[in-house]
Amino acid sequence: METIASPTCNTSTLAPYVPSGQNPWSAAKVKHVYRRLGFSASQAEIDAALALSPGQFIDTLVDTAFALPPTPAPFWGYYSVSDFTDYGPQNDQYIMDWRIQTGNDLITEDLRGRLAFFWMNHFVTELEVYFYSPYLFQYYNALQTHALGNFKDFVHAIGINNTMLIYLNGFENTNTTPNENYARELYELFTLGEGNGYTETDITETARALTGYNHWSEPGAAIYFDVSTHDTGTKTIFGQTGNWGYTDVINILFQERSSEIANFICEKLYRFFVSPTVDAMVQQDIIAPLAQTLVSNNFEMVPMLKQLFKSEHFFDEYAVGVVIKSPMDIIFNFVKESTFYYDNDIMDAFLYYATLMGQEIYDPPDVSGWQRDEDWISTATLTGRWQLMELYIDYIYANHEFTLTDLARDLTNDSNDPEYITQVLVDHFVPRGLHTLSDYDTATDIFKWEIPQNYYDDGSWNLSWSTAPLQVSLLLIHIARMPEFQLK
C-alpha cells in the first residue's frame, strides 16, 4: 500500500471552494465528490456535474438526498411473528431480500445511501443478534428517514426503535431489573464519545429513566411503553434532578452537552468523508466551526454538511485519495464507474464477497462497528478484493463482452492509441493516477496483450477488433490489483 498524504498537508479552510485558473473545476474533483458522497458515478453523471458550479453541485446532491423518501415498506415490514405462515423459511428469505434491496439502494442513492450506510456503522445493531426481518426493515427505515435530518430527533428515534430495544437490551430494562447497556452506549458511542462528559452515575440514572419499553402485544410486534415497568423515582442526570423519562433524557443530554455532542459527531463525519486522521489544526479550524454550525442550527445536519462539502478543505488536492476503500466501495464504485451490468443475483454475490472481505451488511463485528481504513487491508482481504474483481470482470467478459469496449470507446472517443486508452482507463478508476510513467507503461503492455506491435504502429488495430474486449478485461483486472485502486 502506498504512503497516504498526511492530513496536515491539507491546510485549506472551510471557505467555499471557488474555481480558479490555478485550481479549476474538473472531472477529478467531481469524481472525488461522488466517491466520498456516494458510491462513485458514471462518466455521464460526471459530465453533467461539470455543467454546474461546485456550490450548485453540492446543493443538488444534498437537497436531493434530504428530499428522497425512504424505500417503501415491504408487505412484511410490520409483521408480528403470527403473521408469518411459515416463519423460519419466510423470515430467512425476507432478510435475504432486504439485504439485496439495501445493496441496490446504496449503489443508486448517492449521498442518502452513503449516509444511511454511515449511520449503520454509528447506531450499530447486529442482525445476527435479533435476526428478524420486520425489525431489519424498521431499523433501515429509521436510518433512511433521519439520514440528513435533525440529529437530536435521530437520537430520540433510534433509542426506541424496536431493533435497538432488542439489540442493546432496552426491552429488558425495567424498574425491578435495570439494564445499563443502552444508557452506556448512548453516551459512549452515539453522542459524546468514551469518557467524555458523563459519569458512571449518569449512566446508572439514565438507565432508570429509560425503563418501561418492555411490552409487545405478541412476539415480533411493536414494542411499547408501559408505566408499570418504568422507574418513577427521582433521578439526577447531568446535574438535573427530576422524575425523568425517555424524552427527558434526550432533552437534558442535548441541553447540557450540546457542544460535546456536536464536536463528537462532526469529527466522526469528518473522519468518514474527508480523512481518517484528525490533528489539532483540523480540530480547531474545521471541526470546531462545523460543530458550531450544527449547534446554531438546532442540530439540523444539512447546513453543517453543506458547509463541509462545499469547502476548500474538502476539495483540496490533499483530501483526494487518502481514504482506503471499504469492501463495499471496492465493488460498488467500480460498478458505478464502469456502468457494467448487475442484477439481484449479482448483488447477492457482491454482498457475499464483501462479507469475506470483512464487511457483512447489517452485521458489524460488535457495537463499536467497523473500524475502517487500514483495518480493511490484510493479506487475506487484499487477495479477496482481487478475486472478487477478477470474477466480476470475467463474468462481464463472458456475458456482456461488448460493454467492455463500449466503456473504452466512451471514455476515449473511440481512440485506437493503446497508450492513451490505458492512461484514460487507469485515471478513470484511480483517484490520483499512477506515480511513474513506467507504471503506465506496464499497464499499456498488459492492454496490448499478444497483438503484434506493427498493428498498433500502422493504426490498423482498434477497439472493434475481436480481441479488444479481452484486452480491456485484462487491463481492468490489472488496475484492480493496483495499490492506488484501493484508495478513494
Order of alpha helices (4+ residues) and beta strands (2+ residues): alpha-alpha-alpha-alpha-alpha-alpha-alpha-alpha-alpha-alpha-alpha-beta-beta-beta-beta-alpha-alpha-alpha-alpha-alpha-alpha-alpha-alpha-alpha-alpha-alpha-alpha-alpha
